């Protein structure tokens, strides 16, 4: 099974409404008059981080990517649970965890520790409290909406290349992504659909289109200023940027730090069109 087929097979088991049909970044659970937002991500050495990468940076990224899922729901973080596979420099993982939890005011609530052979792995479950009801979802985009992006793309790609090749270029955006928590809360009352860009702009835009049963029309010229010079095609497919992608009314970019990159149309033969045509080749990262 590929990743898409495996998740589709799980949908029969995820019948609780909180699971949102496994078509969203997080579960949304009604709890004592609140809406709790829960998300989980796993990272594997050599896949999501480089072999031998500083465990302090791994700890930061592990928490940050989960907080980014909370940001896409407009949620306020409450705490995290961490699973850690013991190995070398575990003290550096603790240091990075202390730094990221302190930066975002997030509590460590528990987790698990294991030891094993092979590539190391780490997991994080993040819990947040929704700041707005309804909680944004990938679904909800409507024909006539504009499509917006919350920041640049491709900086993590350049950071990965710098770290991999041991150059002097800035690798910060790959090592220590910044979840757009404040922007997510500001956007939550206004958007029709929202998610973070983790697997590539084109792939994640197609996920909003599929979940909303619409077609997203993106414009290369509008995306171009957000990408590194000469790397637009790569940047739209690479991922790891963790900026917010959303749909909503025209003019939202006049009130909030967003860039309009396209519009939403009625569902057509393809979920995503780039300058009027389906994008060619791989459109993002899948396992």
TIDOLUM-722628 format. One line per 10 residues: their letters; for each residue x, y, z of N, C-alpha, C. Coordinates in steps of 0.2 Angstrom, whole numbers, always signed. Layout:
# TIDOLUM-722628
a = X/Y/Z/X/Y/Z/X/Y/Z | ...
***
This chain:
# TIDOLUM-722628
xxxxxxxxxx = +4/-6/+0/+0/+0/+0/+4/+6/+0 | +2/+11/-4/+6/+18/-3/+2/+22/+2 | +5/+27/+4/+2/+31/+10/-5/+33/+9 | -7/+35/+3/-14/+37/+2/-19/+31/+3 | -17/+25/+0/-21/+20/+1/-22/+17/+8 | -16/+18/+11/-16/+15/+18/-21/+20/+23 | -21/+26/+22/-25/+31/+25/-32/+30/+23 | -33/+28/+17/-40/+27/+15/-43/+21/+18 | -39/+16/+19/-41/+10/+22/-42/+11/+30 | -39/+16/+33/-40/+17/+40/-47/+21/+41
xxxxxxxxxx = -50/+24/+36/-55/+28/+37/-61/+24/+40 | -62/+18/+38/-67/+14/+41/-67/+13/+48 | -61/+14/+51/-60/+13/+58/-61/+20/+62 | -60/+25/+58/-60/+32/+61/-67/+35/+60 | -72/+32/+64/-79/+34/+63/-81/+40/+67 | -77/+41/+72/-79/+46/+77/-79/+53/+73 | -83/+58/+74/-83/+64/+71/-77/+68/+72 | -74/+67/+78/-68/+70/+80/-62/+69/+75 | -62/+63/+72/-57/+61/+67/-57/+65/+60 | -63/+68/+59/-64/+72/+53/-62/+68/+47
xxxxxxxxxx = -64/+62/+47/-63/+57/+41/-56/+56/+39 | -51/+58/+44/-44/+57/+42/-42/+61/+36 | -46/+67/+35/-44/+71/+29/-42/+78/+32 | -39/+78/+38/-37/+85/+40/-30/+84/+44 | -28/+90/+46/-21/+90/+49/-22/+87/+57 | -28/+87/+59/-28/+86/+67/-35/+83/+68 | -36/+80/+74/-43/+79/+76/-46/+84/+81 | -52/+85/+81/-55/+91/+85/-61/+87/+89 | -59/+88/+96/-63/+84/+101/-67/+89/+105 | -74/+88/+105/-78/+92/+110/-76/+89/+117
xxxxxxxxxx = -74/+94/+122/-73/+92/+128/-74/+97/+133 | -79/+96/+137/-81/+101/+143/-82/+108/+141 | -85/+109/+135/-87/+116/+133/-81/+119/+128 | -76/+115/+128/-70/+117/+124/-69/+113/+118 | -66/+115/+113/-64/+111/+107/-56/+110/+108 | -55/+103/+109/-47/+102/+109/-45/+99/+102 | -39/+102/+101/-36/+100/+94/-30/+95/+96 | -30/+89/+93/-25/+84/+94/-21/+82/+87 | -15/+82/+87/-11/+80/+81/-5/+76/+83 | -3/+72/+79/+3/+68/+80/+7/+67/+74
xxxxxxxxxx = +14/+68/+75/+19/+67/+69/+25/+63/+72 | +27/+59/+67/+33/+55/+68/+39/+57/+64 | +45/+57/+66/+51/+59/+62/+56/+53/+62 | +59/+51/+56/+64/+46/+56/+70/+49/+53 | +76/+47/+57/+82/+49/+55/+84/+46/+48 | +86/+51/+43/+88/+49/+37/+82/+50/+32 | +76/+52/+35/+70/+53/+31/+68/+60/+32 | +66/+62/+38/+64/+69/+40/+69/+73/+42 | +75/+70/+45/+81/+74/+47/+87/+70/+44 | +92/+73/+43/+98/+70/+41/+101/+65/+46
xxxxxxxxxx = +105/+60/+43/+109/+56/+47/+114/+60/+51 | +114/+59/+58/+119/+62/+62/+117/+69/+63 | +111/+72/+62/+110/+79/+63/+109/+80/+71 | +111/+86/+73/+111/+88/+80/+104/+86/+83 | +104/+82/+88/+97/+80/+92/+94/+86/+94 | +97/+92/+96/+94/+98/+98/+90/+101/+93 | +92/+101/+87/+88/+103/+81/+82/+98/+80 | +83/+92/+80/+78/+87/+79/+72/+88/+84 | +74/+89/+91/+69/+90/+96/+65/+96/+94 | +68/+102/+92/+65/+108/+90/+60/+107/+84
xxxxxxxxxx = +63/+103/+79/+58/+102/+73/+52/+98/+75 | +54/+92/+79/+48/+88/+81/+42/+91/+84 | +44/+96/+88/+39/+100/+92/+36/+105/+87 | +40/+108/+83/+38/+114/+79/+33/+112/+74 | +34/+106/+71/+30/+104/+65/+23/+102/+68 | +23/+99/+74/+16/+98/+77/+13/+104/+79 | +16/+109/+81/+13/+116/+83/+11/+119/+77 | +14/+118/+71/+11/+120/+65/+5/+117/+63 | +4/+111/+64/-3/+108/+63/-8/+112/+68 | -6/+113/+74/-11/+117/+78/-12/+124/+75
xxxxxxxxxx = -7/+127/+72/-8/+134/+69/-13/+133/+64 | -13/+128/+60/-18/+127/+54/-25/+127/+57 | -26/+125/+63/-33/+125/+66/-34/+131/+70 | -30/+136/+70/-31/+142/+74/-30/+141/+82 | -27/+135/+84/-27/+133/+91/-21/+136/+95 | -23/+136/+101/-18/+139/+106/-15/+132/+109 | -8/+131/+109/-5/+125/+111/-6/+125/+119 | -7/+118/+121/-8/+117/+128/-2/+113/+131 | +0/+108/+127/+6/+103/+129/+7/+98/+124 | +13/+95/+125/+15/+89/+120/+17/+83/+124
xxxxxxxxxx = +16/+77/+121/+19/+71/+123/+24/+69/+118 | +30/+67/+121/+36/+65/+116/+38/+58/+117 | +39/+54/+111/+42/+48/+111/+49/+49/+109 | +54/+46/+112/+61/+47/+110/+65/+40/+110 | +68/+39/+105/+73/+33/+104/+80/+35/+106 | +82/+31/+112/+88/+33/+115/+94/+31/+110 | +99/+35/+110/+105/+34/+106/+111/+39/+108 | +115/+42/+104/+120/+46/+106/+117/+53/+107 | +121/+57/+111/+119/+64/+112/+112/+65/+114 | +109/+61/+119/+102/+62/+121/+102/+68/+125
xxxxxxxxxx = +107/+71/+128/+107/+77/+132/+106/+83/+127 | +108/+82/+121/+107/+87/+116/+99/+88/+114 | +96/+82/+114/+89/+82/+113/+85/+85/+118 | +87/+84/+124/+84/+87/+130/+85/+95/+130 | +91/+97/+127/+92/+104/+127/+88/+107/+122 | +87/+104/+116/+83/+107/+110/+75/+107/+112 | +73/+102/+116/+67/+102/+119/+65/+107/+123 | +70/+108/+128/+69/+114/+133/+69/+121/+129 | +72/+121/+124/+72/+128/+120/+66/+129/+116 | +63/+124/+113/+57/+125/+109/+51/+125/+113
xxxxxxxxxx = +51/+122/+119/+45/+122/+124/+45/+129/+127 | +51/+132/+128/+51/+138/+131/+50/+144/+126 | +52/+143/+120/+50/+148/+115/+43/+149/+114 | +39/+143/+114/+32/+144/+113/+27/+143/+119 | +30/+142/+125/+27/+142/+131/+22/+136/+131 | +25/+130/+129/+21/+124/+129/+24/+119/+134 | +19/+115/+138/+21/+111/+143/+23/+104/+140 | +28/+101/+143/+29/+94/+142/+25/+90/+147 | +20/+85/+144/+15/+82/+148/+17/+75/+149 | +21/+72/+145/+23/+65/+146/+26/+62/+139
xxxxxxxxxx = +25/+55/+139/+28/+52/+133/+31/+45/+134 | +36/+43/+130/+38/+37/+131/+46/+37/+128 | +50/+32/+131/+57/+31/+129/+58/+24/+127 | +62/+23/+122/+63/+16/+120/+70/+16/+117 | +73/+10/+116/+79/+9/+113/+79/+3/+108 | +82/+4/+102/+81/-1/+97/+87/+0/+92 | +87/-5/+87/+92/-5/+82/+89/-1/+76 | +94/+1/+71/+92/+4/+65/+91/+12/+66 | +88/+15/+61/+87/+22/+61/+83/+24/+67 | +85/+30/+70/+81/+32/+76/+75/+36/+74
xxxxxxxxxx = +70/+35/+78/+64/+39/+77/+61/+42/+83 | +57/+47/+82/+54/+51/+87/+47/+53/+85 | +43/+54/+90/+36/+55/+89/+34/+61/+94 | +29/+65/+92/+26/+70/+96/+18/+70/+95 | +15/+70/+101/+7/+72/+100/+7/+79/+104 | +3/+83/+100/+2/+90/+102/-5/+91/+104 | -7/+95/+109/-14/+96/+111/-15/+104/+111 | -20/+106/+108/-21/+113/+108/-29/+114/+110 | -30/+121/+111/-37/+123/+112/-39/+127/+107 | -45/+126/+103/-47/+130/+98/-48/+137/+100
xxxxxxxxxx = -46/+142/+96/-48/+149/+97/-54/+151/+94 | -57/+147/+89/-63/+149/+86/-67/+143/+84 | -73/+144/+84/-78/+139/+82/-82/+142/+76 | -82/+138/+70/-79/+132/+69/-72/+132/+68 | -69/+126/+70/-62/+125/+69/-60/+124/+62 | -55/+128/+59/-54/+128/+51/-52/+120/+50 | -54/+119/+43/-52/+112/+41/-49/+113/+34 | -47/+107/+31/-45/+107/+24/-51/+108/+19 | -57/+106/+22/-63/+106/+18/-66/+113/+19 | -70/+115/+15/-74/+122/+16/-72/+127/+10
xxxxxxxxxx = -67/+126/+6/-65/+131/+1/-71/+131/-4 | -73/+137/-6/-79/+138/-10/-77/+142/-17 | -80/+140/-22/-79/+144/-28/-80/+151/-27 | -75/+155/-30/-75/+162/-29/-70/+165/-23 | -68/+160/-19/-63/+162/-14/-56/+163/-17 | -52/+167/-14/-45/+168/-16/-41/+162/-12 | -35/+161/-15/-30/+156/-11/-25/+161/-9 | -23/+160/-3/-17/+164/+0/-12/+159/+3 | -6/+162/+4/+0/+159/+7/+3/+163/+12 | +5/+160/+18/+6/+164/+24/+14/+166/+24
xxxxxxxxxx = +18/+165/+19/+25/+166/+19/+29/+163/+13 | +35/+164/+13/+39/+161/+8/+40/+154/+8 | +41/+151/+2/+42/+144/+1/+49/+143/-1 | +52/+137/+0/+59/+135/-3/+64/+137/+2 | +63/+140/+7/+69/+141/+12/+71/+135/+15 | +67/+131/+17/+69/+124/+20/+73/+120/+15 | +71/+120/+9/+74/+117/+4/+82/+119/+3 | +83/+126/+3/+89/+128/+3/+93/+127/+9 | +90/+127/+15/+93/+125/+21/+95/+118/+21 | +91/+113/+19/+93/+106/+18/+99/+105/+14
xxxxxxxxxx = +99/+109/+8/+105/+108/+4/+111/+111/+7 | +111/+116/+11/+116/+119/+15/+119/+114/+20 | +114/+111/+24/+116/+107/+29/+119/+100/+26 | +116/+98/+21/+118/+91/+18/+125/+92/+15 | +126/+98/+12/+133/+99/+8/+138/+103/+12 | +136/+104/+19/+141/+108/+23/+143/+114/+20 | +139/+118/+18/+141/+125/+15/+140/+130/+21 | +141/+136/+19/+140/+142/+23/+134/+145/+23 | +129/+143/+18/+123/+145/+17/+118/+144/+24 | +113/+148/+24/+109/+148/+30/+105/+142/+30
xxxxxxxxxx = +105/+137/+35/+101/+131/+35/+96/+131/+41 | +95/+137/+44/+90/+138/+49/+83/+136/+48 | +81/+137/+42/+74/+136/+41/+72/+128/+40 | +77/+124/+38/+77/+117/+38/+77/+114/+45 | +82/+117/+49/+84/+114/+56/+78/+116/+61 | +76/+122/+61/+72/+125/+66/+66/+129/+63 | +61/+125/+60/+55/+129/+57/+51/+133/+62 | +48/+138/+60/+44/+142/+64/+36/+141/+63 | +33/+138/+68/+25/+138/+67/+22/+144/+67 | +17/+146/+62/+14/+152/+62/+8/+152/+67
xxxxxxxxxx = +9/+151/+73/+3/+151/+78/-1/+157/+78 | +2/+163/+79/-2/+169/+79/-6/+170/+73 | -3/+169/+67/-6/+170/+61/-12/+166/+60 | -11/+159/+62/-17/+155/+62/-23/+157/+66 | -21/+159/+72/-27/+162/+77/-30/+168/+73 | -26/+172/+70/-29/+178/+67/-33/+176/+61 | -31/+171/+58/-35/+169/+51/-41/+165/+53 | -41/+161/+59/-46/+156/+60/-54/+159/+59 | -55/+165/+61/-62/+167/+60/-64/+169/+53 | -59/+169/+48/-60/+172/+42/-59/+167/+36
xxxxxxxxxx = -56/+162/+37/-54/+157/+31/-60/+152/+30 | -60/+150/+24/-65/+144/+23/-61/+137/+23 | -55/+137/+22/-51/+131/+23/-44/+133/+24 | -40/+129/+28/-33/+131/+30/-29/+124/+32 | -23/+124/+30/-18/+119/+32/-11/+122/+31 | -6/+118/+34/+1/+121/+33/+4/+117/+27 | +9/+120/+25/+13/+117/+19/+18/+113/+22 | +17/+107/+22/+23/+102/+25/+25/+98/+19 | +21/+96/+14/+24/+91/+9/+24/+95/+2 | +24/+101/+2/+25/+105/-5/+18/+109/-6
xxxxxxxxxx = +19/+115/-9/+13/+119/-10/+8/+116/-15 | +11/+113/-20/+6/+110/-25/+2/+104/-22 | +6/+99/-19/+2/+94/-16/-3/+96/-11 | -1/+100/-6/-5/+102/-1/-11/+106/-4 | -10/+110/-9/-16/+114/-12/-21/+109/-15 | -18/+103/-18/-22/+98/-21/-26/+95/-15 | -23/+94/-9/-27/+91/-4/-33/+95/-1 | -32/+102/-1/-38/+106/+0/-43/+106/-5 | -41/+105/-11/-46/+105/-17/-50/+98/-16 | -46/+93/-15/-50/+86/-14/-54/+86/-8
xxxxxxxxxx = -52/+89/-3/-56/+89/+3/-63/+93/+2 | -62/+99/-2/-67/+103/-2/-71/+102/-9 | -69/+97/-13/-73/+96/-19/-73/+102/-24 | -67/+105/-25/-66/+111/-29/-60/+110/-33 | -59/+115/-37/-52/+115/-41/-49/+122/-39 | -42/+121/-37/-38/+127/-35/-34/+129/-41 | -35/+135/-43/-31/+138/-49/-26/+143/-46 | -19/+140/-47/-14/+144/-44/-10/+148/-50 | -7/+153/-49/-4/+157/-54/+4/+158/-52 | +8/+155/-57/+15/+155/-55/+18/+162/-54
xxxxxxxxxx = +15/+167/-57/+18/+174/-57/+17/+177/-50 | +11/+174/-46/+9/+176/-40/+14/+173/-34 | +15/+166/-36/+20/+163/-31/+27/+165/-32 | +29/+167/-38/+36/+168/-39/+40/+172/-34 | +37/+178/-32/+41/+182/-27/+42/+178/-20 | +38/+173/-19/+39/+169/-13/+44/+164/-13 | +47/+163/-19/+52/+157/-20/+59/+160/-21 | +64/+156/-19/+71/+158/-21/+72/+159/-28 | +76/+163/-30/+77/+165/-37/+79/+159/-41 | +76/+158/-46/+77/+152/-51/+75/+145/-48
xxxxxxxxxx = +72/+145/-43/+70/+138/-40/+63/+138/-39 | +59/+141/-42/+51/+141/-41/+48/+134/-42 | +50/+130/-47/+47/+124/-48/+49/+119/-42 | +55/+119/-40/+58/+115/-35/+54/+117/-28 | +54/+124/-27/+51/+126/-21/+44/+124/-20 | +40/+124/-25/+33/+122/-25/+32/+115/-23 | +37/+111/-24/+36/+104/-23/+40/+101/-17 | +44/+105/-14/+49/+102/-9/+46/+101/-2 | +42/+106/+0/+39/+106/+7/+44/+108/+13 | +42/+106/+19/+45/+108/+25/+45/+115/+27
xxxxxxxxxx = +41/+119/+23/+41/+126/+24/+37/+128/+30 | +31/+124/+32/+27/+126/+37/+24/+133/+38 | +22/+135/+32/+19/+142/+31/+11/+140/+30 | +7/+144/+32/+0/+142/+31/-3/+144/+24 | -7/+139/+22/-10/+139/+15/-18/+140/+17 | -21/+145/+14/-28/+145/+16/-32/+148/+10 | -39/+147/+10/-44/+150/+6/-48/+155/+10 | -51/+160/+7/-55/+164/+10/-57/+170/+5 | -61/+175/+8/-63/+180/+4/-58/+185/+1 | -59/+188/-5/-55/+193/-8/-53/+198/-3
xxxxxxxxxx = -47/+201/-3/-45/+206/+1/-42/+204/+8 | -42/+198/+10/-40/+196/+16/-32/+198/+17 | -29/+198/+11/-22/+200/+11/-21/+207/+13 | -26/+211/+13/-25/+218/+14/-26/+219/+22 | -28/+214/+25/-29/+215/+33/-24/+210/+36 | -21/+205/+33/-17/+201/+37/-10/+199/+32 | -5/+197/+35/+1/+196/+31/+1/+190/+27 | -3/+190/+21/-4/+185/+17/-2/+187/+10 | -1/+182/+5/+0/+184/-2/-5/+180/-6 | -9/+183/-10/-14/+180/-14/-10/+176/-20
xxxxxxxxxx = -11/+170/-21/-8/+166/-26/-13/+162/-31 | -19/+164/-30/-24/+160/-35/-31/+161/-32 | -35/+157/-35/-42/+157/-34/-45/+150/-34 | -51/+150/-31/-55/+143/-31/-60/+143/-36 | -61/+138/-40/-66/+137/-45/-70/+131/-43 | -75/+130/-47/-79/+124/-46/-75/+118/-48 | -77/+112/-45/-73/+106/-46/-73/+104/-54 | -67/+103/-56/-67/+101/-63/-63/+94/-64 | -60/+93/-69/-57/+86/-70/-51/+85/-66 | -48/+91/-64/-42/+90/-60/-43/+95/-54
xxxxxxxxxx = -40/+92/-48/-41/+96/-42/-37/+103/-42 | -31/+103/-46/-26/+108/-46/-24/+110/-53 | -24/+116/-54/-22/+119/-61/-17/+124/-59 | -11/+124/-63/-6/+129/-62/-5/+133/-69 | -7/+139/-69/-7/+143/-75/-12/+139/-80 | -17/+136/-77/-22/+133/-82/-21/+126/-84 | -16/+123/-82/-14/+116/-84/-12/+112/-77 | -14/+106/-77/-11/+102/-72/-4/+102/-71 | -1/+103/-65/+6/+103/-65/+9/+96/-67 | +15/+96/-69/+18/+90/-72/+23/+87/-67
xxxxxxx = +24/+80/-67/+28/+77/-63/+26/+76/-56 | +30/+74/-51/+29/+74/-44/+27/+81/-41 | +22/+81/-38/+19/+88/-35/+21/+89/-28 | +24/+84/-25/+26/+85/-18/+29/+79/-15 | +30/+79/-8/+33/+73/-5/+27/+68/-2 | +28/+62/-4/+24/+57/-1/+29/+51/+1 | +26/+47/+6/+30/+41/+9/+30/+36/+4
***
